[in-house]
Amino acid sequence: MKSTVFYISFLCLFFVGFSSFAQNRKELENRRKKLQNEIKQVNSLIIKTNKKKSNALDDLKDLTQKITVRERLIETIELEAKALSLEIKSNEKELKKYNDQLAKLKADYADMVVRSYKSKSQQSKTMFLLSSESFYQAYKRLKYMQQYSDFRRKQGEEIVVKTKEIEQLNDSLTARKKSKEVLLAAEKNQKKEIEGDKKDQEKLVSKIKKQEKKYKSELQKKQKEEKRIAAKIDKLIRDAIAKANKGKKTDKGKSSSSGFILNAEEKALLANFEQNKGRLPWPVTGIITRKYGVQPHPTFPGISINSHGLYIATKANTDVKSIFNGKVLVIQLHSDGRKSVLVQHGNYISAYNKLKEVHVNKGDTVKTGDTLGKVFTDKVTGKSQLSFMLYKNKDRLNPSHWIRS
């Protein structure tokens, strides 16, 4: 009985530990697949675009992003391979214990069969019963023979079960080893790819260094234009707040210039928007090419890039969709022909910039996933990229904290 309890406890601990290994490896496997998909997107959306004119600084930024994703993929593959090694080691250890247990079961069963045979050769079961001194003794002997027969049957069944468990464990071990071989081959391939990418990176860095003044000037010009558009959107929001609040009073009977004065329906929408923080859908399907906030430039030391929102690369003619229910607050045409759509969600505003077409009008009510327009494709770089910004009243927010990771 004690050995049975120990055996069951041991199996429970083993399967809990194995489940932990498997769960950890499953997470790594999912992460690896996501990174592999991200590399495909980097290649299709920002590397292999139809460029009319090449810009070394942009090419370097794209290549650096590709290398960064590859490095994360290699790191994930290495972690997944280590997790597989632990599973294999655990399986091998368990297989040895199973084989030892099977050998012991077979030895016990063989010994029992021999003893049973010897017993049968000395006297038959009938004689064994008839030689009983009393009815009670005959009954006890009969019960003993039944129990002995049941025990032999159960031991035989246990040997069959244990043999199947070992076969399954062997199959699992073989599959794990094959998976590890595939992973190591994938890692080797990624390291080879990254070597080629880094050589191209070195060439681009060398080219930029030779014309550093020119590229710095282009970078500053681009940053200045982005800053101008962001300031314009800031002003549009301030003006929209002032216009929406005209003639309205807060609950305390005062006017407000800091944010929208909301009615009951708008407050409910605001609360719903906040409840969905971190779960809002992306405005387009793609990859983030530039994060929100101030970041050091990857090539020029001492120069920082201030990103007012998220820059998301996507396919040409992709529909840009509203991230939540709301009302179209502003539609703006910029001097370069690109358009912006601002959608109000209570006192939050989502801004969709770099659109070539707009399919809504000011004042329209939109729902989550409704199409606002189509993304703009730069004819020179061949890239289709949405600039996505988020505000709470007049204050800019980090959109990555609000959309799904």
FIKEDREN-838897 format. One record per residue (C-alpha): x, y, z. Coordinates in Angstrom, 2 decimals. Example, Ala and Ser with C-alpha at 12.3 -4.5 7.8 and 13.67 -1.06 7.14 Angstrom:
REM residues 2
@c1 = 12.30 | c2 = -4.50 | c3 = 7.80
@c1 = 13.67 | c2 = -1.06 | c3 = 7.14
REM end
This chain:
REM residues 405
@c1 = 0.00 | c2 = 0.00 | c3 = 0.00
@c1 = 2.81 | c2 = 2.39 | c3 = 0.94
@c1 = 4.65 | c2 = 1.65 | c3 = -2.31
@c1 = 1.43 | c2 = 2.37 | c3 = -4.29
@c1 = 0.97 | c2 = 5.74 | c3 = -2.54
@c1 = 4.63 | c2 = 6.59 | c3 = -3.18
@c1 = 4.31 | c2 = 5.63 | c3 = -6.84
@c1 = 1.18 | c2 = 7.76 | c3 = -7.33
@c1 = 2.82 | c2 = 10.74 | c3 = -5.52
@c1 = 5.90 | c2 = 10.37 | c3 = -7.68
@c1 = 3.84 | c2 = 10.35 | c3 = -10.89
@c1 = 1.96 | c2 = 13.48 | c3 = -9.76
@c1 = 5.20 | c2 = 15.34 | c3 = -9.08
@c1 = 6.65 | c2 = 14.20 | c3 = -12.40
@c1 = 3.68 | c2 = 15.31 | c3 = -14.47
@c1 = 3.51 | c2 = 18.68 | c3 = -12.62
@c1 = 7.20 | c2 = 19.25 | c3 = -13.37
@c1 = 6.81 | c2 = 18.05 | c3 = -16.96
@c1 = 3.76 | c2 = 20.32 | c3 = -17.41
@c1 = 5.87 | c2 = 23.26 | c3 = -16.19
@c1 = 8.61 | c2 = 22.43 | c3 = -18.74
@c1 = 6.04 | c2 = 22.06 | c3 = -21.52
@c1 = 4.24 | c2 = 25.29 | c3 = -20.61
@c1 = 7.49 | c2 = 27.27 | c3 = -20.57
@c1 = 8.56 | c2 = 25.79 | c3 = -23.91
@c1 = 5.11 | c2 = 26.45 | c3 = -25.39
@c1 = 5.43 | c2 = 30.14 | c3 = -24.49
@c1 = 8.87 | c2 = 30.24 | c3 = -26.12
@c1 = 7.52 | c2 = 28.43 | c3 = -29.19
@c1 = 4.73 | c2 = 31.03 | c3 = -29.55
@c1 = 7.26 | c2 = 33.85 | c3 = -29.13
@c1 = 9.51 | c2 = 32.27 | c3 = -31.79
@c1 = 6.62 | c2 = 32.01 | c3 = -34.26
@c1 = 5.68 | c2 = 35.67 | c3 = -33.65
@c1 = 9.28 | c2 = 36.79 | c3 = -34.24
@c1 = 9.52 | c2 = 34.69 | c3 = -37.41
@c1 = 6.33 | c2 = 36.36 | c3 = -38.62
@c1 = 7.76 | c2 = 39.78 | c3 = -37.66
@c1 = 10.88 | c2 = 39.11 | c3 = -39.77
@c1 = 8.62 | c2 = 38.27 | c3 = -42.73
@c1 = 6.75 | c2 = 41.54 | c3 = -42.18
@c1 = 10.00 | c2 = 43.53 | c3 = -41.90
@c1 = 11.16 | c2 = 42.01 | c3 = -45.19
@c1 = 7.88 | c2 = 42.62 | c3 = -47.03
@c1 = 6.87 | c2 = 45.99 | c3 = -45.51
@c1 = 10.11 | c2 = 47.91 | c3 = -45.05
@c1 = 13.00 | c2 = 46.08 | c3 = -46.74
@c1 = 11.61 | c2 = 44.89 | c3 = -50.09
@c1 = 9.69 | c2 = 48.04 | c3 = -51.05
@c1 = 9.63 | c2 = 49.58 | c3 = -54.53
@c1 = 12.04 | c2 = 52.46 | c3 = -53.92
@c1 = 12.57 | c2 = 55.07 | c3 = -56.61
@c1 = 15.44 | c2 = 56.55 | c3 = -54.66
@c1 = 17.53 | c2 = 54.92 | c3 = -51.96
@c1 = 18.36 | c2 = 56.74 | c3 = -48.71
@c1 = 21.24 | c2 = 55.21 | c3 = -46.74
@c1 = 19.93 | c2 = 56.52 | c3 = -43.42
@c1 = 16.48 | c2 = 54.99 | c3 = -43.93
@c1 = 18.01 | c2 = 51.76 | c3 = -45.25
@c1 = 20.25 | c2 = 51.55 | c3 = -42.19
@c1 = 17.30 | c2 = 52.10 | c3 = -39.83
@c1 = 15.33 | c2 = 49.35 | c3 = -41.59
@c1 = 18.26 | c2 = 46.95 | c3 = -41.58
@c1 = 18.97 | c2 = 47.65 | c3 = -37.91
@c1 = 15.35 | c2 = 46.82 | c3 = -37.06
@c1 = 15.65 | c2 = 43.56 | c3 = -39.00
@c1 = 18.89 | c2 = 42.66 | c3 = -37.17
@c1 = 17.29 | c2 = 43.46 | c3 = -33.80
@c1 = 14.37 | c2 = 41.12 | c3 = -34.52
@c1 = 16.77 | c2 = 38.40 | c3 = -35.71
@c1 = 18.81 | c2 = 38.73 | c3 = -32.51
@c1 = 15.65 | c2 = 38.37 | c3 = -30.43
@c1 = 14.71 | c2 = 35.32 | c3 = -32.51
@c1 = 18.12 | c2 = 33.68 | c3 = -31.99
@c1 = 17.86 | c2 = 34.36 | c3 = -28.25
@c1 = 14.37 | c2 = 32.80 | c3 = -28.17
@c1 = 15.53 | c2 = 29.75 | c3 = -30.16
@c1 = 18.42 | c2 = 29.25 | c3 = -27.72
@c1 = 16.04 | c2 = 29.44 | c3 = -24.75
@c1 = 13.62 | c2 = 27.04 | c3 = -26.44
@c1 = 16.48 | c2 = 24.60 | c3 = -27.17
@c1 = 17.53 | c2 = 24.76 | c3 = -23.50
@c1 = 13.94 | c2 = 24.09 | c3 = -22.42
@c1 = 13.86 | c2 = 21.10 | c3 = -24.79
@c1 = 17.15 | c2 = 19.85 | c3 = -23.33
@c1 = 15.60 | c2 = 19.93 | c3 = -19.86
@c1 = 12.57 | c2 = 18.00 | c3 = -21.13
@c1 = 14.82 | c2 = 15.44 | c3 = -22.82
@c1 = 16.93 | c2 = 15.06 | c3 = -19.66
@c1 = 13.77 | c2 = 14.66 | c3 = -17.56
@c1 = 12.39 | c2 = 12.10 | c3 = -20.05
@c1 = 15.65 | c2 = 10.10 | c3 = -20.05
@c1 = 15.70 | c2 = 10.05 | c3 = -16.25
@c1 = 12.07 | c2 = 8.96 | c3 = -16.15
@c1 = 12.68 | c2 = 6.35 | c3 = -18.84
@c1 = 15.45 | c2 = 4.78 | c3 = -16.75
@c1 = 13.17 | c2 = 4.60 | c3 = -13.71
@c1 = 10.38 | c2 = 3.08 | c3 = -15.81
@c1 = 12.78 | c2 = 0.47 | c3 = -17.22
@c1 = 14.02 | c2 = -0.38 | c3 = -13.71
@c1 = 10.43 | c2 = -0.74 | c3 = -12.49
@c1 = 9.54 | c2 = -2.90 | c3 = -15.51
@c1 = 12.57 | c2 = -5.15 | c3 = -14.93
@c1 = 11.56 | c2 = -5.60 | c3 = -11.27
@c1 = 7.94 | c2 = -6.32 | c3 = -12.23
@c1 = 9.06 | c2 = -8.93 | c3 = -14.78
@c1 = 11.43 | c2 = -10.56 | c3 = -12.26
@c1 = 8.69 | c2 = -10.71 | c3 = -9.60
@c1 = 6.22 | c2 = -12.08 | c3 = -12.14
@c1 = 8.66 | c2 = -14.75 | c3 = -13.37
@c1 = 9.39 | c2 = -15.82 | c3 = -9.78
@c1 = 5.67 | c2 = -16.05 | c3 = -9.06
@c1 = 5.04 | c2 = -18.15 | c3 = -12.19
@c1 = 7.84 | c2 = -20.54 | c3 = -11.21
@c1 = 6.47 | c2 = -20.91 | c3 = -7.68
@c1 = 2.98 | c2 = -21.45 | c3 = -9.08
@c1 = 4.27 | c2 = -24.13 | c3 = -11.44
@c1 = 6.09 | c2 = -25.91 | c3 = -8.63
@c1 = 2.97 | c2 = -25.77 | c3 = -6.51
@c1 = 0.93 | c2 = -27.33 | c3 = -9.32
@c1 = 3.47 | c2 = -30.13 | c3 = -9.79
@c1 = 3.27 | c2 = -31.13 | c3 = -6.13
@c1 = -0.49 | c2 = -31.30 | c3 = -5.82
@c1 = -3.56 | c2 = -30.18 | c3 = -7.67
@c1 = -5.86 | c2 = -27.44 | c3 = -6.51
@c1 = -8.53 | c2 = -30.05 | c3 = -5.75
@c1 = -6.24 | c2 = -32.08 | c3 = -3.52
@c1 = -5.12 | c2 = -28.90 | c3 = -1.82
@c1 = -8.75 | c2 = -28.15 | c3 = -0.96
@c1 = -9.71 | c2 = -31.76 | c3 = -0.04
@c1 = -6.81 | c2 = -32.03 | c3 = 2.36
@c1 = -8.31 | c2 = -29.26 | c3 = 4.48
@c1 = -9.00 | c2 = -30.24 | c3 = 8.09
@c1 = -12.21 | c2 = -28.20 | c3 = 8.25
@c1 = -14.73 | c2 = -26.39 | c3 = 6.08
@c1 = -13.37 | c2 = -23.05 | c3 = 7.31
@c1 = -9.82 | c2 = -24.03 | c3 = 6.31
@c1 = -11.05 | c2 = -25.14 | c3 = 2.88
@c1 = -12.83 | c2 = -21.79 | c3 = 2.47
@c1 = -9.68 | c2 = -19.87 | c3 = 3.45
@c1 = -7.59 | c2 = -21.94 | c3 = 1.00
@c1 = -10.08 | c2 = -21.27 | c3 = -1.80
@c1 = -9.97 | c2 = -17.51 | c3 = -1.10
@c1 = -6.16 | c2 = -17.64 | c3 = -1.06
@c1 = -6.07 | c2 = -19.36 | c3 = -4.47
@c1 = -8.48 | c2 = -16.76 | c3 = -5.90
@c1 = -6.42 | c2 = -13.87 | c3 = -4.49
@c1 = -3.19 | c2 = -15.40 | c3 = -5.80
@c1 = -4.74 | c2 = -15.82 | c3 = -9.23
@c1 = -6.00 | c2 = -12.18 | c3 = -9.20
@c1 = -2.58 | c2 = -10.97 | c3 = -8.11
@c1 = -0.90 | c2 = -12.79 | c3 = -10.99
@c1 = -3.42 | c2 = -11.32 | c3 = -13.45
@c1 = -2.94 | c2 = -7.78 | c3 = -12.09
@c1 = 0.84 | c2 = -8.11 | c3 = -12.27
@c1 = 0.57 | c2 = -9.23 | c3 = -15.87
@c1 = -1.69 | c2 = -6.27 | c3 = -16.66
@c1 = 0.70 | c2 = -3.90 | c3 = -14.88
@c1 = 3.57 | c2 = -5.16 | c3 = -17.03
@c1 = 1.52 | c2 = -4.46 | c3 = -20.20
@c1 = 0.65 | c2 = -0.93 | c3 = -18.95
@c1 = 4.24 | c2 = -0.19 | c3 = -17.95
@c1 = 5.50 | c2 = -1.43 | c3 = -21.34
@c1 = 3.08 | c2 = 0.93 | c3 = -23.15
@c1 = 4.17 | c2 = 3.84 | c3 = -20.93
@c1 = 7.80 | c2 = 3.19 | c3 = -21.84
@c1 = 6.93 | c2 = 3.01 | c3 = -25.55
@c1 = 5.07 | c2 = 6.34 | c3 = -25.32
@c1 = 7.95 | c2 = 7.92 | c3 = -23.42
@c1 = 10.39 | c2 = 6.62 | c3 = -26.04
@c1 = 8.25 | c2 = 8.15 | c3 = -28.81
@c1 = 8.09 | c2 = 11.44 | c3 = -26.88
@c1 = 11.87 | c2 = 11.41 | c3 = -26.39
@c1 = 12.48 | c2 = 10.79 | c3 = -30.09
@c1 = 10.11 | c2 = 13.65 | c3 = -31.02
@c1 = 11.81 | c2 = 16.03 | c3 = -28.54
@c1 = 15.26 | c2 = 15.19 | c3 = -29.96
@c1 = 14.03 | c2 = 15.81 | c3 = -33.53
@c1 = 12.48 | c2 = 19.13 | c3 = -32.44
@c1 = 15.79 | c2 = 20.16 | c3 = -30.90
@c1 = 17.67 | c2 = 19.28 | c3 = -34.10
@c1 = 15.23 | c2 = 21.43 | c3 = -36.11
@c1 = 15.67 | c2 = 24.33 | c3 = -33.67
@c1 = 19.47 | c2 = 24.14 | c3 = -33.79
@c1 = 19.34 | c2 = 24.11 | c3 = -37.60
@c1 = 17.05 | c2 = 27.19 | c3 = -37.51
@c1 = 19.44 | c2 = 28.95 | c3 = -35.13
@c1 = 22.39 | c2 = 28.18 | c3 = -37.41
@c1 = 20.46 | c2 = 29.59 | c3 = -40.40
@c1 = 19.51 | c2 = 32.77 | c3 = -38.49
@c1 = 23.13 | c2 = 33.33 | c3 = -37.44
@c1 = 24.20 | c2 = 32.99 | c3 = -41.07
@c1 = 21.52 | c2 = 35.48 | c3 = -42.17
@c1 = 22.46 | c2 = 37.97 | c3 = -39.46
@c1 = 26.13 | c2 = 37.84 | c3 = -40.51
@c1 = 25.11 | c2 = 38.98 | c3 = -44.00
@c1 = 22.84 | c2 = 41.70 | c3 = -42.56
@c1 = 25.63 | c2 = 43.02 | c3 = -40.34
@c1 = 28.03 | c2 = 43.24 | c3 = -43.29
@c1 = 25.43 | c2 = 45.30 | c3 = -45.17
@c1 = 24.98 | c2 = 47.39 | c3 = -42.01
@c1 = 28.72 | c2 = 48.14 | c3 = -41.86
@c1 = 28.70 | c2 = 49.25 | c3 = -45.51
@c1 = 25.78 | c2 = 51.62 | c3 = -44.89
@c1 = 27.40 | c2 = 53.07 | c3 = -41.75
@c1 = 30.59 | c2 = 53.69 | c3 = -43.74
@c1 = 28.60 | c2 = 55.41 | c3 = -46.50
@c1 = 26.76 | c2 = 57.63 | c3 = -44.01
@c1 = 29.97 | c2 = 58.60 | c3 = -42.22
@c1 = 31.39 | c2 = 59.90 | c3 = -45.51
@c1 = 28.37 | c2 = 62.16 | c3 = -45.97
@c1 = 27.45 | c2 = 62.70 | c3 = -42.33
@c1 = 26.68 | c2 = 66.40 | c3 = -42.74
@c1 = 24.21 | c2 = 65.72 | c3 = -45.57
@c1 = 22.34 | c2 = 62.97 | c3 = -43.70
@c1 = 22.20 | c2 = 64.95 | c3 = -40.47
@c1 = 20.66 | c2 = 67.85 | c3 = -42.38
@c1 = 18.04 | c2 = 65.53 | c3 = -43.93
@c1 = 17.27 | c2 = 64.03 | c3 = -40.51
@c1 = 16.83 | c2 = 67.46 | c3 = -38.89
@c1 = 14.58 | c2 = 68.57 | c3 = -41.77
@c1 = 12.38 | c2 = 65.49 | c3 = -41.35
@c1 = 12.20 | c2 = 65.93 | c3 = -37.58
@c1 = 11.28 | c2 = 69.60 | c3 = -38.02
@c1 = 8.41 | c2 = 68.65 | c3 = -40.36
@c1 = 7.12 | c2 = 66.00 | c3 = -37.94
@c1 = 7.27 | c2 = 68.51 | c3 = -35.09
@c1 = 5.33 | c2 = 71.05 | c3 = -37.18
@c1 = 2.56 | c2 = 68.54 | c3 = -37.98
@c1 = 2.36 | c2 = 67.43 | c3 = -34.32
@c1 = 2.08 | c2 = 71.08 | c3 = -33.20
@c1 = -0.65 | c2 = 71.61 | c3 = -35.78
@c1 = -2.61 | c2 = 68.63 | c3 = -34.42
@c1 = -2.12 | c2 = 69.93 | c3 = -30.88
@c1 = -3.64 | c2 = 73.24 | c3 = -31.96
@c1 = -6.54 | c2 = 71.51 | c3 = -33.73
@c1 = -7.35 | c2 = 69.69 | c3 = -30.50
@c1 = -7.14 | c2 = 72.87 | c3 = -28.39
@c1 = -9.46 | c2 = 74.66 | c3 = -30.82
@c1 = -11.87 | c2 = 71.70 | c3 = -30.90
@c1 = -12.02 | c2 = 71.63 | c3 = -27.07
@c1 = -12.68 | c2 = 75.38 | c3 = -26.91
@c1 = -15.39 | c2 = 75.13 | c3 = -29.57
@c1 = -17.06 | c2 = 72.08 | c3 = -27.95
@c1 = -17.08 | c2 = 73.74 | c3 = -24.51
@c1 = -18.46 | c2 = 77.08 | c3 = -25.68
@c1 = -21.48 | c2 = 77.94 | c3 = -23.56
@c1 = -21.09 | c2 = 74.82 | c3 = -21.38
@c1 = -20.41 | c2 = 74.65 | c3 = -17.64
@c1 = -18.83 | c2 = 71.96 | c3 = -15.51
@c1 = -20.76 | c2 = 70.17 | c3 = -12.73
@c1 = -19.48 | c2 = 72.89 | c3 = -10.40
@c1 = -20.90 | c2 = 75.59 | c3 = -12.63
@c1 = -17.52 | c2 = 76.71 | c3 = -13.99
@c1 = -16.23 | c2 = 76.92 | c3 = -17.55
@c1 = -13.24 | c2 = 74.75 | c3 = -18.55
@c1 = -10.37 | c2 = 75.23 | c3 = -20.97
@c1 = -8.27 | c2 = 72.21 | c3 = -19.88
@c1 = -10.47 | c2 = 69.50 | c3 = -21.39
@c1 = -13.84 | c2 = 68.53 | c3 = -22.85
@c1 = -16.92 | c2 = 69.12 | c3 = -20.69
@c1 = -18.75 | c2 = 65.82 | c3 = -21.12
@c1 = -22.42 | c2 = 64.88 | c3 = -20.89
@c1 = -23.58 | c2 = 61.59 | c3 = -19.29
@c1 = -23.32 | c2 = 59.62 | c3 = -22.56
@c1 = -19.80 | c2 = 60.90 | c3 = -23.26
@c1 = -18.72 | c2 = 60.07 | c3 = -19.69
@c1 = -19.96 | c2 = 56.51 | c3 = -20.15
@c1 = -17.97 | c2 = 56.26 | c3 = -23.40
@c1 = -14.89 | c2 = 57.61 | c3 = -21.61
@c1 = -15.21 | c2 = 55.00 | c3 = -18.84
@c1 = -15.60 | c2 = 52.22 | c3 = -21.41
@c1 = -12.53 | c2 = 53.44 | c3 = -23.30
@c1 = -10.42 | c2 = 53.42 | c3 = -20.13
@c1 = -11.62 | c2 = 49.93 | c3 = -19.22
@c1 = -10.20 | c2 = 48.68 | c3 = -22.53
@c1 = -6.68 | c2 = 50.02 | c3 = -21.93
@c1 = -4.17 | c2 = 47.53 | c3 = -23.29
@c1 = -6.85 | c2 = 45.71 | c3 = -25.30
@c1 = -7.67 | c2 = 48.22 | c3 = -28.05
@c1 = -7.18 | c2 = 46.97 | c3 = -31.63
@c1 = -4.43 | c2 = 48.26 | c3 = -33.89
@c1 = -5.49 | c2 = 50.92 | c3 = -36.42
@c1 = -3.70 | c2 = 48.94 | c3 = -39.16
@c1 = -2.07 | c2 = 45.52 | c3 = -39.41
@c1 = 1.69 | c2 = 45.87 | c3 = -39.55
@c1 = 4.82 | c2 = 46.39 | c3 = -37.50
@c1 = 5.99 | c2 = 49.31 | c3 = -35.37
@c1 = 8.98 | c2 = 50.98 | c3 = -37.02
@c1 = 9.32 | c2 = 53.74 | c3 = -34.45
@c1 = 8.18 | c2 = 53.80 | c3 = -30.84
@c1 = 6.68 | c2 = 56.70 | c3 = -28.91
@c1 = 8.89 | c2 = 59.16 | c3 = -27.04
@c1 = 12.47 | c2 = 60.43 | c3 = -27.12
@c1 = 15.02 | c2 = 57.88 | c3 = -28.37
@c1 = 18.73 | c2 = 58.18 | c3 = -29.18
@c1 = 19.49 | c2 = 58.03 | c3 = -32.89
@c1 = 21.07 | c2 = 54.64 | c3 = -33.73
@c1 = 23.73 | c2 = 56.16 | c3 = -35.99
@c1 = 24.48 | c2 = 59.69 | c3 = -34.81
@c1 = 25.67 | c2 = 59.94 | c3 = -31.18
@c1 = 24.21 | c2 = 62.90 | c3 = -29.28
@c1 = 21.18 | c2 = 63.21 | c3 = -31.56
@c1 = 17.77 | c2 = 62.19 | c3 = -30.24
@c1 = 14.55 | c2 = 61.49 | c3 = -32.13
@c1 = 11.30 | c2 = 62.64 | c3 = -30.56
@c1 = 8.45 | c2 = 60.49 | c3 = -31.78
@c1 = 5.00 | c2 = 61.98 | c3 = -31.08
@c1 = 3.22 | c2 = 58.69 | c3 = -31.71
@c1 = 3.69 | c2 = 55.20 | c3 = -33.10
@c1 = 4.86 | c2 = 54.71 | c3 = -36.68
@c1 = 3.35 | c2 = 51.52 | c3 = -38.10
@c1 = 4.50 | c2 = 50.10 | c3 = -41.45
@c1 = 1.78 | c2 = 48.34 | c3 = -43.40
@c1 = 0.85 | c2 = 47.27 | c3 = -46.93
@c1 = -0.13 | c2 = 49.77 | c3 = -49.64
@c1 = -3.86 | c2 = 50.63 | c3 = -49.77
@c1 = -4.45 | c2 = 49.26 | c3 = -46.27
@c1 = -7.63 | c2 = 50.46 | c3 = -44.59
@c1 = -7.06 | c2 = 52.58 | c3 = -41.49
@c1 = -9.63 | c2 = 51.70 | c3 = -38.80
@c1 = -10.95 | c2 = 53.38 | c3 = -35.69
@c1 = -9.61 | c2 = 51.84 | c3 = -32.48
@c1 = -12.85 | c2 = 52.52 | c3 = -30.57
@c1 = -16.36 | c2 = 53.94 | c3 = -30.72
@c1 = -16.39 | c2 = 57.70 | c3 = -31.06
@c1 = -17.11 | c2 = 60.78 | c3 = -33.14
@c1 = -15.02 | c2 = 62.26 | c3 = -35.97
@c1 = -13.68 | c2 = 65.45 | c3 = -34.42
@c1 = -11.44 | c2 = 66.90 | c3 = -37.15
@c1 = -10.34 | c2 = 66.08 | c3 = -40.70
@c1 = -7.16 | c2 = 67.88 | c3 = -41.71
@c1 = -5.42 | c2 = 68.21 | c3 = -45.09
@c1 = -1.67 | c2 = 68.88 | c3 = -44.82
@c1 = 0.50 | c2 = 70.80 | c3 = -47.28
@c1 = 2.10 | c2 = 67.61 | c3 = -48.63
@c1 = -1.32 | c2 = 66.21 | c3 = -49.60
@c1 = -1.50 | c2 = 63.76 | c3 = -46.71
@c1 = -4.53 | c2 = 63.79 | c3 = -44.44
@c1 = -5.27 | c2 = 63.31 | c3 = -40.76
@c1 = -8.43 | c2 = 62.11 | c3 = -39.02
@c1 = -9.05 | c2 = 62.79 | c3 = -35.33
@c1 = -11.67 | c2 = 60.73 | c3 = -33.48
@c1 = -13.02 | c2 = 61.71 | c3 = -30.05
@c1 = -13.75 | c2 = 59.01 | c3 = -27.43
@c1 = -15.07 | c2 = 60.98 | c3 = -24.43
@c1 = -12.06 | c2 = 63.12 | c3 = -23.50
@c1 = -9.60 | c2 = 60.85 | c3 = -25.40
@c1 = -8.64 | c2 = 61.59 | c3 = -29.01
@c1 = -7.04 | c2 = 59.13 | c3 = -31.43
@c1 = -5.19 | c2 = 60.74 | c3 = -34.34
@c1 = -4.57 | c2 = 58.88 | c3 = -37.63
@c1 = -1.97 | c2 = 60.64 | c3 = -39.77
@c1 = -0.48 | c2 = 59.97 | c3 = -43.22
@c1 = -3.71 | c2 = 59.01 | c3 = -44.99
@c1 = -4.15 | c2 = 59.34 | c3 = -48.75
@c1 = -7.96 | c2 = 58.96 | c3 = -48.63
@c1 = -10.59 | c2 = 59.72 | c3 = -45.99
@c1 = -13.92 | c2 = 57.86 | c3 = -45.97
@c1 = -15.66 | c2 = 59.73 | c3 = -43.14
@c1 = -16.90 | c2 = 63.26 | c3 = -42.52
@c1 = -16.53 | c2 = 65.56 | c3 = -39.55
@c1 = -19.22 | c2 = 64.81 | c3 = -36.95
@c1 = -19.76 | c2 = 61.19 | c3 = -38.10
@c1 = -20.28 | c2 = 58.56 | c3 = -35.42
@c1 = -17.88 | c2 = 55.62 | c3 = -35.83
@c1 = -17.58 | c2 = 52.26 | c3 = -34.14
@c1 = -14.56 | c2 = 50.08 | c3 = -33.31
@c1 = -13.09 | c2 = 48.75 | c3 = -36.56
@c1 = -14.89 | c2 = 51.21 | c3 = -38.87
@c1 = -12.76 | c2 = 52.30 | c3 = -41.83
@c1 = -11.62 | c2 = 55.92 | c3 = -41.66
@c1 = -9.57 | c2 = 55.95 | c3 = -44.86
@c1 = -6.56 | c2 = 54.43 | c3 = -46.63
@c1 = -2.90 | c2 = 54.72 | c3 = -45.71
@c1 = -0.58 | c2 = 56.90 | c3 = -47.78
@c1 = 2.29 | c2 = 55.28 | c3 = -49.76
@c1 = 5.41 | c2 = 57.36 | c3 = -50.31
@c1 = 6.28 | c2 = 57.22 | c3 = -54.03
@c1 = 10.00 | c2 = 57.77 | c3 = -53.37
@c1 = 10.58 | c2 = 55.30 | c3 = -50.50
@c1 = 7.77 | c2 = 52.93 | c3 = -51.54
@c1 = 6.71 | c2 = 52.64 | c3 = -47.91
@c1 = 3.19 | c2 = 52.75 | c3 = -46.50
@c1 = 3.33 | c2 = 54.02 | c3 = -42.95
@c1 = 0.69 | c2 = 55.27 | c3 = -40.52
@c1 = 1.54 | c2 = 57.79 | c3 = -37.81
@c1 = -0.79 | c2 = 57.04 | c3 = -34.90
@c1 = -1.15 | c2 = 59.40 | c3 = -31.94
@c1 = -3.28 | c2 = 59.33 | c3 = -28.81
@c1 = -4.34 | c2 = 62.19 | c3 = -26.51
@c1 = -6.22 | c2 = 62.70 | c3 = -23.29
@c1 = -7.66 | c2 = 66.16 | c3 = -23.81
@c1 = -4.51 | c2 = 68.19 | c3 = -24.71
@c1 = -1.93 | c2 = 65.75 | c3 = -23.35
@c1 = -0.16 | c2 = 63.23 | c3 = -25.59
@c1 = -0.10 | c2 = 59.60 | c3 = -24.44
@c1 = 1.95 | c2 = 56.55 | c3 = -25.37
@c1 = -0.36 | c2 = 54.59 | c3 = -27.73
@c1 = 1.50 | c2 = 51.31 | c3 = -27.09
@c1 = 0.10 | c2 = 51.30 | c3 = -23.53
@c1 = -3.43 | c2 = 51.24 | c3 = -24.95
@c1 = -3.40 | c2 = 48.96 | c3 = -27.99
@c1 = -2.92 | c2 = 45.19 | c3 = -27.78
@c1 = 0.68 | c2 = 44.11 | c3 = -27.34
REM end
